[in-house]
């Protein structure tokens, strides 16, 4: 369930030849990289929140922020704690979850929701149909984005999975484990879709949707695309094609 925001390094982290995943916390990434990712996530979250307040109103914006951080936090705590699925390698961390990751989840859920809202607007659907399709649409957009983000972040050493995964199986983490487990993408579908669904049920949305949160997903996406091109893994860009297609489709709407 790893996530980076604010730009991803395009070089891979040194591997340790399959060392234990929990070797004493001395194998975190360079502190400068942690600070860079934290700064990017803070800036991204601030811009997302400001845009959300302006377009959705303070109450709806606060609710979406709470959901966009809170629900993924539960997933991250389970994944890094009782389930033992992964370990993050950036700091600062709260209960094993980096602050940058929590803020990045808010940016990703808010941005995915904005992309889906705009794309569905372009289809000129009835309101009831649009509202019904919005949560799964946002979930698919966010998961599509992570089809290129997660392999890039794994290769950069931002996190490591406790076991091998079947997706991007040739990409090795810092602990020597290869690939991204499919449970990661099940988590993305559930968390992004859950945030969108809970927000829709709690707050009846009637205001125009801002485009800035959608555009703020471009820096991490383009950084991951640059990684894929540099590492000769362009197929992951193709796998994540739904994100740029939906973003472009929504760009034609003006609500």
HUGI-V897121 format. One record per pair of residues at least 12 apart in sequence whose ideal C-beta (glycine too) atoms are under 8 Angstrom apart, sorted by the first residue. I is the first residue (numbers start at 1). GAP is how many residues later the second one is. D is the distance in Angstrom with one decimal. If there is no record, write none. Layout:
# HUGI-V897121
i=I gap=GAP d=D
i=I gap=GAP d=D
This chain:
# HUGI-V897121
i=1 gap=71 d=7.5
i=1 gap=74 d=5.6
i=1 gap=75 d=5.7
i=1 gap=78 d=5.0
i=1 gap=84 d=7.5
i=1 gap=85 d=7.0
i=1 gap=183 d=5.7
i=1 gap=186 d=4.8
i=1 gap=187 d=7.4
i=1 gap=190 d=7.7
i=2 gap=84 d=6.4
i=2 gap=86 d=6.7
i=2 gap=99 d=7.0
i=2 gap=148 d=6.1
i=2 gap=151 d=5.3
i=2 gap=152 d=7.2
i=2 gap=156 d=6.2
i=2 gap=157 d=3.8
i=2 gap=182 d=7.6
i=3 gap=98 d=5.4
i=3 gap=101 d=4.5
i=3 gap=102 d=5.9
i=3 gap=105 d=6.1
i=3 gap=143 d=7.3
i=3 gap=146 d=6.9
i=3 gap=147 d=8.0
i=3 gap=150 d=7.4
i=4 gap=33 d=6.0
i=4 gap=96 d=7.4
i=4 gap=97 d=7.8
i=4 gap=100 d=6.4
i=4 gap=145 d=6.7
i=4 gap=148 d=7.8
i=4 gap=149 d=4.8
i=4 gap=152 d=7.7
i=4 gap=154 d=5.4
i=4 gap=216 d=6.1
i=5 gap=32 d=7.1
i=5 gap=35 d=5.7
i=5 gap=36 d=4.5
i=5 gap=39 d=5.3
i=5 gap=95 d=6.7
i=5 gap=98 d=6.9
i=5 gap=99 d=3.5
i=5 gap=102 d=5.2
i=5 gap=103 d=7.2
i=5 gap=215 d=5.4
i=6 gap=30 d=7.1
i=6 gap=31 d=5.8
i=6 gap=33 d=6.9
i=6 gap=34 d=1.6
i=6 gap=35 d=5.6
i=6 gap=37 d=6.9
i=6 gap=38 d=5.9
i=6 gap=94 d=7.7
i=6 gap=98 d=7.8
i=6 gap=213 d=6.4
i=6 gap=214 d=6.7
i=7 gap=29 d=7.5
i=7 gap=30 d=7.9
i=7 gap=33 d=5.9
i=7 gap=212 d=5.4
i=7 gap=213 d=6.4
i=7 gap=216 d=4.5
i=8 gap=141 d=7.3
i=8 gap=144 d=4.9
i=8 gap=145 d=6.0
i=8 gap=148 d=5.8
i=8 gap=150 d=7.6
i=8 gap=212 d=6.2
i=8 gap=215 d=4.2
i=8 gap=216 d=5.5
i=8 gap=219 d=6.1
i=9 gap=24 d=6.6
i=9 gap=147 d=4.4
i=9 gap=214 d=8.0
i=9 gap=218 d=7.8
i=10 gap=142 d=7.8
i=10 gap=146 d=7.7
i=10 gap=213 d=7.0
i=10 gap=216 d=5.3
i=10 gap=217 d=4.5
i=10 gap=220 d=5.3
i=10 gap=221 d=7.8
i=11 gap=145 d=7.0
i=12 gap=143 d=4.6
i=12 gap=144 d=6.5
i=12 gap=145 d=7.1
i=12 gap=219 d=7.7
i=13 gap=16 d=6.8
i=13 gap=76 d=8.0
i=13 gap=142 d=7.4
i=13 gap=143 d=5.8
i=13 gap=144 d=2.5
i=13 gap=161 d=5.1
i=14 gap=143 d=7.6
i=14 gap=160 d=7.3
i=15 gap=157 d=5.6
i=15 gap=158 d=7.7
i=15 gap=159 d=6.1
i=15 gap=160 d=7.9
i=15 gap=161 d=5.8
i=16 gap=158 d=6.2
i=16 gap=159 d=6.3
i=16 gap=160 d=6.4
i=17 gap=159 d=5.8
i=18 gap=157 d=6.8
i=18 gap=158 d=3.3
i=18 gap=159 d=7.7
i=19 gap=156 d=6.0
i=19 gap=157 d=6.8
i=20 gap=155 d=7.3
i=21 gap=66 d=5.5
i=21 gap=139 d=6.0
i=21 gap=141 d=5.3
i=21 gap=154 d=4.8
i=21 gap=156 d=7.5
i=22 gap=65 d=6.6
i=27 gap=62 d=6.9
i=27 gap=147 d=6.4
i=28 gap=61 d=4.9
i=28 gap=62 d=6.9
i=28 gap=63 d=6.1
i=29 gap=60 d=5.0
i=29 gap=61 d=5.6
i=29 gap=127 d=7.9
i=29 gap=128 d=5.6
i=29 gap=129 d=6.5
i=31 gap=60 d=7.1
i=33 gap=57 d=7.1
i=34 gap=56 d=4.5
i=34 gap=57 d=4.8
i=34 gap=58 d=7.6
i=34 gap=64 d=7.6
i=34 gap=66 d=7.5
i=37 gap=53 d=5.7
i=37 gap=61 d=7.8
i=37 gap=63 d=4.6
i=37 gap=121 d=7.6
i=38 gap=52 d=7.7
i=38 gap=54 d=7.3
i=38 gap=60 d=7.7
i=38 gap=61 d=6.3
i=38 gap=62 d=4.6
i=40 gap=60 d=7.5
i=40 gap=179 d=7.6
i=41 gap=58 d=7.4
i=41 gap=59 d=4.1
i=41 gap=60 d=7.8
i=41 gap=62 d=4.0
i=41 gap=63 d=5.0
i=41 gap=66 d=6.9
i=42 gap=58 d=8.0
i=42 gap=61 d=6.3
i=44 gap=59 d=7.0
i=44 gap=60 d=7.3
i=44 gap=63 d=4.5
i=44 gap=172 d=5.5
i=44 gap=175 d=7.9
i=45 gap=58 d=4.2
i=45 gap=61 d=5.5
i=45 gap=62 d=5.8
i=47 gap=165 d=6.4
i=47 gap=169 d=6.0
i=48 gap=58 d=6.6
i=48 gap=59 d=5.4
i=48 gap=62 d=4.9
i=48 gap=63 d=7.1
i=48 gap=164 d=7.4
i=48 gap=165 d=4.9
i=48 gap=168 d=6.2
i=49 gap=12 d=6.2
i=49 gap=16 d=5.9
i=51 gap=159 d=4.3
i=51 gap=161 d=4.1
i=51 gap=162 d=5.7
i=52 gap=12 d=6.0
i=52 gap=13 d=7.2
i=52 gap=58 d=6.4
i=52 gap=158 d=6.9
i=52 gap=161 d=6.9
i=54 gap=156 d=6.6
i=55 gap=152 d=5.9
i=55 gap=153 d=6.1
i=55 gap=154 d=6.1
i=55 gap=155 d=3.8
i=56 gap=147 d=7.7
i=56 gap=149 d=7.1
i=56 gap=151 d=5.9
i=56 gap=153 d=7.8
i=56 gap=154 d=7.8
i=57 gap=150 d=6.7
i=59 gap=144 d=7.3
i=60 gap=139 d=7.7
i=60 gap=143 d=4.6
i=60 gap=145 d=7.1
i=60 gap=147 d=7.9
i=63 gap=136 d=6.4
i=63 gap=139 d=5.9
i=63 gap=140 d=5.7
i=64 gap=45 d=7.8
i=64 gap=46 d=6.1
i=64 gap=49 d=7.6
i=64 gap=131 d=7.6
i=64 gap=135 d=5.3
i=64 gap=139 d=7.8
i=65 gap=41 d=6.0
i=65 gap=45 d=7.9
i=67 gap=42 d=7.5
i=67 gap=128 d=4.7
i=67 gap=131 d=5.4
i=67 gap=132 d=5.7
i=68 gap=37 d=6.3
i=68 gap=38 d=3.8
i=68 gap=39 d=8.0
i=68 gap=41 d=4.2
i=68 gap=42 d=5.6
i=68 gap=127 d=5.5
i=69 gap=33 d=5.4
i=69 gap=34 d=7.3
i=69 gap=36 d=6.4
i=69 gap=37 d=5.0
i=71 gap=120 d=5.7
i=71 gap=123 d=5.5
i=71 gap=124 d=5.4
i=71 gap=127 d=7.3
i=72 gap=30 d=6.9
i=72 gap=33 d=3.7
i=72 gap=34 d=7.8
i=72 gap=37 d=7.1
i=72 gap=119 d=5.1
i=72 gap=123 d=7.6
i=73 gap=24 d=6.7
i=73 gap=29 d=5.7
i=73 gap=32 d=7.6
i=75 gap=112 d=5.5
i=75 gap=115 d=7.6
i=75 gap=116 d=5.3
i=76 gap=21 d=4.4
i=76 gap=25 d=6.6
i=76 gap=26 d=7.2
i=76 gap=29 d=7.7
i=77 gap=18 d=6.0
i=77 gap=19 d=7.6
i=77 gap=20 d=6.4
i=79 gap=108 d=7.2
i=80 gap=15 d=7.8
i=80 gap=16 d=4.2
i=80 gap=17 d=6.0
i=81 gap=14 d=7.3
i=81 gap=15 d=6.6
i=84 gap=78 d=5.5
i=85 gap=76 d=6.5
i=85 gap=77 d=5.8
i=85 gap=78 d=7.9
i=85 gap=96 d=6.9
i=85 gap=98 d=6.8
i=86 gap=73 d=5.4
i=86 gap=74 d=6.4
i=86 gap=75 d=4.9
i=86 gap=76 d=6.3
i=87 gap=72 d=6.6
i=87 gap=73 d=5.6
i=87 gap=75 d=7.4
i=87 gap=88 d=7.9
i=88 gap=13 d=6.3
i=88 gap=70 d=7.2
i=88 gap=71 d=4.8
i=89 gap=68 d=5.8
i=89 gap=69 d=6.0
i=89 gap=70 d=5.9
i=89 gap=71 d=6.6
i=89 gap=85 d=6.4
i=90 gap=68 d=5.8
i=90 gap=69 d=7.9
i=104 gap=116 d=8.0
i=105 gap=86 d=7.4
i=107 gap=106 d=7.4
i=107 gap=109 d=6.3
i=107 gap=110 d=7.3
i=108 gap=34 d=5.6
i=108 gap=37 d=7.1
i=108 gap=38 d=8.0
i=108 gap=84 d=7.1
i=108 gap=109 d=7.1
i=109 gap=29 d=7.5
i=109 gap=33 d=6.7
i=109 gap=82 d=7.3
i=109 gap=83 d=5.3
i=109 gap=86 d=4.5
i=109 gap=87 d=7.3
i=110 gap=103 d=4.6
i=111 gap=31 d=7.9
i=111 gap=102 d=4.5
i=111 gap=103 d=5.4
i=111 gap=105 d=5.8
i=111 gap=106 d=4.1
i=112 gap=26 d=4.6
i=112 gap=27 d=7.5
i=112 gap=29 d=4.4
i=112 gap=30 d=3.7
i=112 gap=33 d=7.0
i=112 gap=80 d=5.3
i=112 gap=84 d=7.7
i=112 gap=105 d=7.5
i=113 gap=21 d=7.4
i=113 gap=25 d=4.6
i=113 gap=79 d=7.9
i=113 gap=82 d=7.4
i=113 gap=83 d=5.2
i=113 gap=86 d=7.3
i=113 gap=100 d=7.5
i=114 gap=95 d=5.8
i=114 gap=96 d=6.6
i=114 gap=97 d=6.7
i=114 gap=98 d=7.9
i=114 gap=99 d=4.2
i=114 gap=100 d=4.1
i=114 gap=136 d=7.9
i=115 gap=23 d=7.5
i=115 gap=26 d=4.8
i=115 gap=99 d=4.5
i=115 gap=102 d=7.2
i=115 gap=128 d=7.2
i=115 gap=131 d=5.1
i=115 gap=132 d=5.3
i=115 gap=135 d=5.9
i=116 gap=18 d=5.8
i=116 gap=21 d=3.8
i=116 gap=22 d=4.1
i=116 gap=24 d=7.8
i=116 gap=25 d=5.2
i=116 gap=80 d=7.4
i=116 gap=130 d=6.8
i=116 gap=134 d=8.0
i=117 gap=17 d=6.5
i=117 gap=21 d=7.9
i=117 gap=92 d=4.5
i=117 gap=133 d=7.4
i=118 gap=91 d=6.3
i=118 gap=93 d=6.6
i=118 gap=96 d=6.4
i=118 gap=129 d=8.0
i=118 gap=131 d=7.6
i=118 gap=132 d=2.6
i=118 gap=133 d=7.2
i=118 gap=135 d=5.3
i=118 gap=137 d=8.0
i=119 gap=18 d=6.9
i=119 gap=22 d=7.7
i=119 gap=127 d=4.3
i=119 gap=128 d=7.8
i=119 gap=130 d=4.7
i=119 gap=131 d=4.3
i=120 gap=13 d=5.9
i=120 gap=14 d=6.3
i=120 gap=17 d=6.1
i=121 gap=88 d=7.6
i=121 gap=129 d=6.8
i=121 gap=132 d=4.3
i=121 gap=134 d=5.5
i=122 gap=127 d=5.1
i=122 gap=128 d=5.9
i=122 gap=130 d=5.6
i=122 gap=131 d=4.8
i=131 gap=69 d=6.0
i=134 gap=62 d=5.9
i=134 gap=66 d=6.2
i=135 gap=58 d=4.8
i=135 gap=59 d=7.8
i=135 gap=61 d=4.1
i=135 gap=62 d=4.0
i=135 gap=65 d=6.5
i=136 gap=57 d=6.0
i=137 gap=109 d=7.8
i=138 gap=54 d=5.5
i=138 gap=55 d=6.5
i=138 gap=57 d=7.8
i=138 gap=58 d=4.1
i=139 gap=49 d=7.2
i=139 gap=50 d=4.7
i=139 gap=51 d=7.7
i=139 gap=53 d=4.6
i=139 gap=54 d=3.3
i=139 gap=57 d=6.9
i=140 gap=49 d=7.6
i=140 gap=102 d=6.2
i=141 gap=51 d=7.7
i=141 gap=101 d=6.5
i=141 gap=102 d=5.8
i=141 gap=105 d=5.3
i=142 gap=46 d=5.7
i=142 gap=50 d=3.8
i=143 gap=42 d=5.5
i=143 gap=45 d=4.2
i=143 gap=46 d=5.4
i=143 gap=49 d=6.9
i=144 gap=95 d=7.8
i=144 gap=96 d=5.1
i=144 gap=97 d=7.3
i=144 gap=98 d=3.8
i=144 gap=99 d=4.5
i=144 gap=102 d=7.8
i=145 gap=72 d=6.4
i=145 gap=76 d=6.2
i=145 gap=95 d=6.1
i=145 gap=98 d=4.5
i=146 gap=38 d=7.5
i=146 gap=39 d=6.9
i=146 gap=42 d=5.3
i=146 gap=94 d=7.8
i=147 gap=20 d=7.9
i=147 gap=38 d=7.6
i=147 gap=89 d=6.2
i=147 gap=92 d=4.4
i=147 gap=93 d=4.2
i=148 gap=73 d=7.1
i=148 gap=76 d=4.5
i=148 gap=77 d=6.7
i=148 gap=80 d=6.1
i=148 gap=88 d=4.5
i=148 gap=89 d=5.8
i=148 gap=91 d=6.9
i=148 gap=92 d=4.1
i=149 gap=71 d=6.2
i=149 gap=72 d=7.3
i=149 gap=75 d=5.0
i=149 gap=91 d=7.9
i=150 gap=17 d=7.9
i=150 gap=18 d=7.3
i=150 gap=30 d=5.0
i=150 gap=34 d=6.2
i=151 gap=16 d=7.7
i=151 gap=17 d=3.9
i=151 gap=20 d=4.9
i=151 gap=29 d=6.4
i=151 gap=73 d=7.9
i=151 gap=77 d=7.8
i=151 gap=82 d=6.9
i=151 gap=85 d=5.6
i=152 gap=71 d=7.2
i=152 gap=72 d=4.1
i=152 gap=75 d=4.2
i=152 gap=76 d=6.9
i=152 gap=84 d=7.9
i=153 gap=71 d=7.9
i=154 gap=14 d=7.0
i=154 gap=17 d=5.3
i=154 gap=18 d=7.9
i=154 gap=19 d=5.2
i=154 gap=26 d=6.3
i=155 gap=16 d=5.1
i=155 gap=17 d=7.7
i=155 gap=72 d=6.8
i=155 gap=76 d=6.9
i=156 gap=71 d=7.5
i=157 gap=16 d=7.1
i=157 gap=17 d=4.3
i=159 gap=14 d=7.3
i=160 gap=13 d=3.8
i=160 gap=14 d=5.0
i=160 gap=15 d=4.4
i=160 gap=17 d=6.3
i=161 gap=12 d=6.0
i=161 gap=16 d=5.2
i=161 gap=18 d=7.6
i=161 gap=19 d=6.9
i=161 gap=20 d=5.9
i=162 gap=15 d=6.9
i=163 gap=14 d=6.2
i=163 gap=18 d=6.6
i=164 gap=13 d=5.4
i=164 gap=14 d=4.9
i=164 gap=15 d=5.4
i=164 gap=17 d=7.9
i=165 gap=12 d=7.8
i=165 gap=13 d=7.1
i=165 gap=14 d=3.4
i=165 gap=15 d=4.3
i=165 gap=16 d=3.8
i=165 gap=17 d=6.9
i=165 gap=19 d=7.3
i=166 gap=13 d=6.0
i=166 gap=15 d=7.3
i=166 gap=16 d=6.1
i=167 gap=12 d=5.8
i=167 gap=13 d=4.5
i=167 gap=14 d=7.6
i=167 gap=15 d=6.2
i=167 gap=17 d=7.8
i=167 gap=18 d=7.3
i=168 gap=12 d=5.2
i=168 gap=65 d=7.9
i=168 gap=68 d=6.9
i=171 gap=62 d=7.8
i=208 gap=47 d=4.5
i=209 gap=46 d=6.5
i=211 gap=39 d=7.7
i=211 gap=40 d=7.6
i=214 gap=33 d=5.9
i=214 gap=36 d=6.7
i=217 gap=26 d=7.4
i=217 gap=30 d=7.6
i=218 gap=29 d=7.9
i=221 gap=19 d=7.7
i=221 gap=22 d=6.5
i=221 gap=23 d=7.5
i=224 gap=12 d=7.8
i=224 gap=16 d=8.0
i=225 gap=12 d=5.4
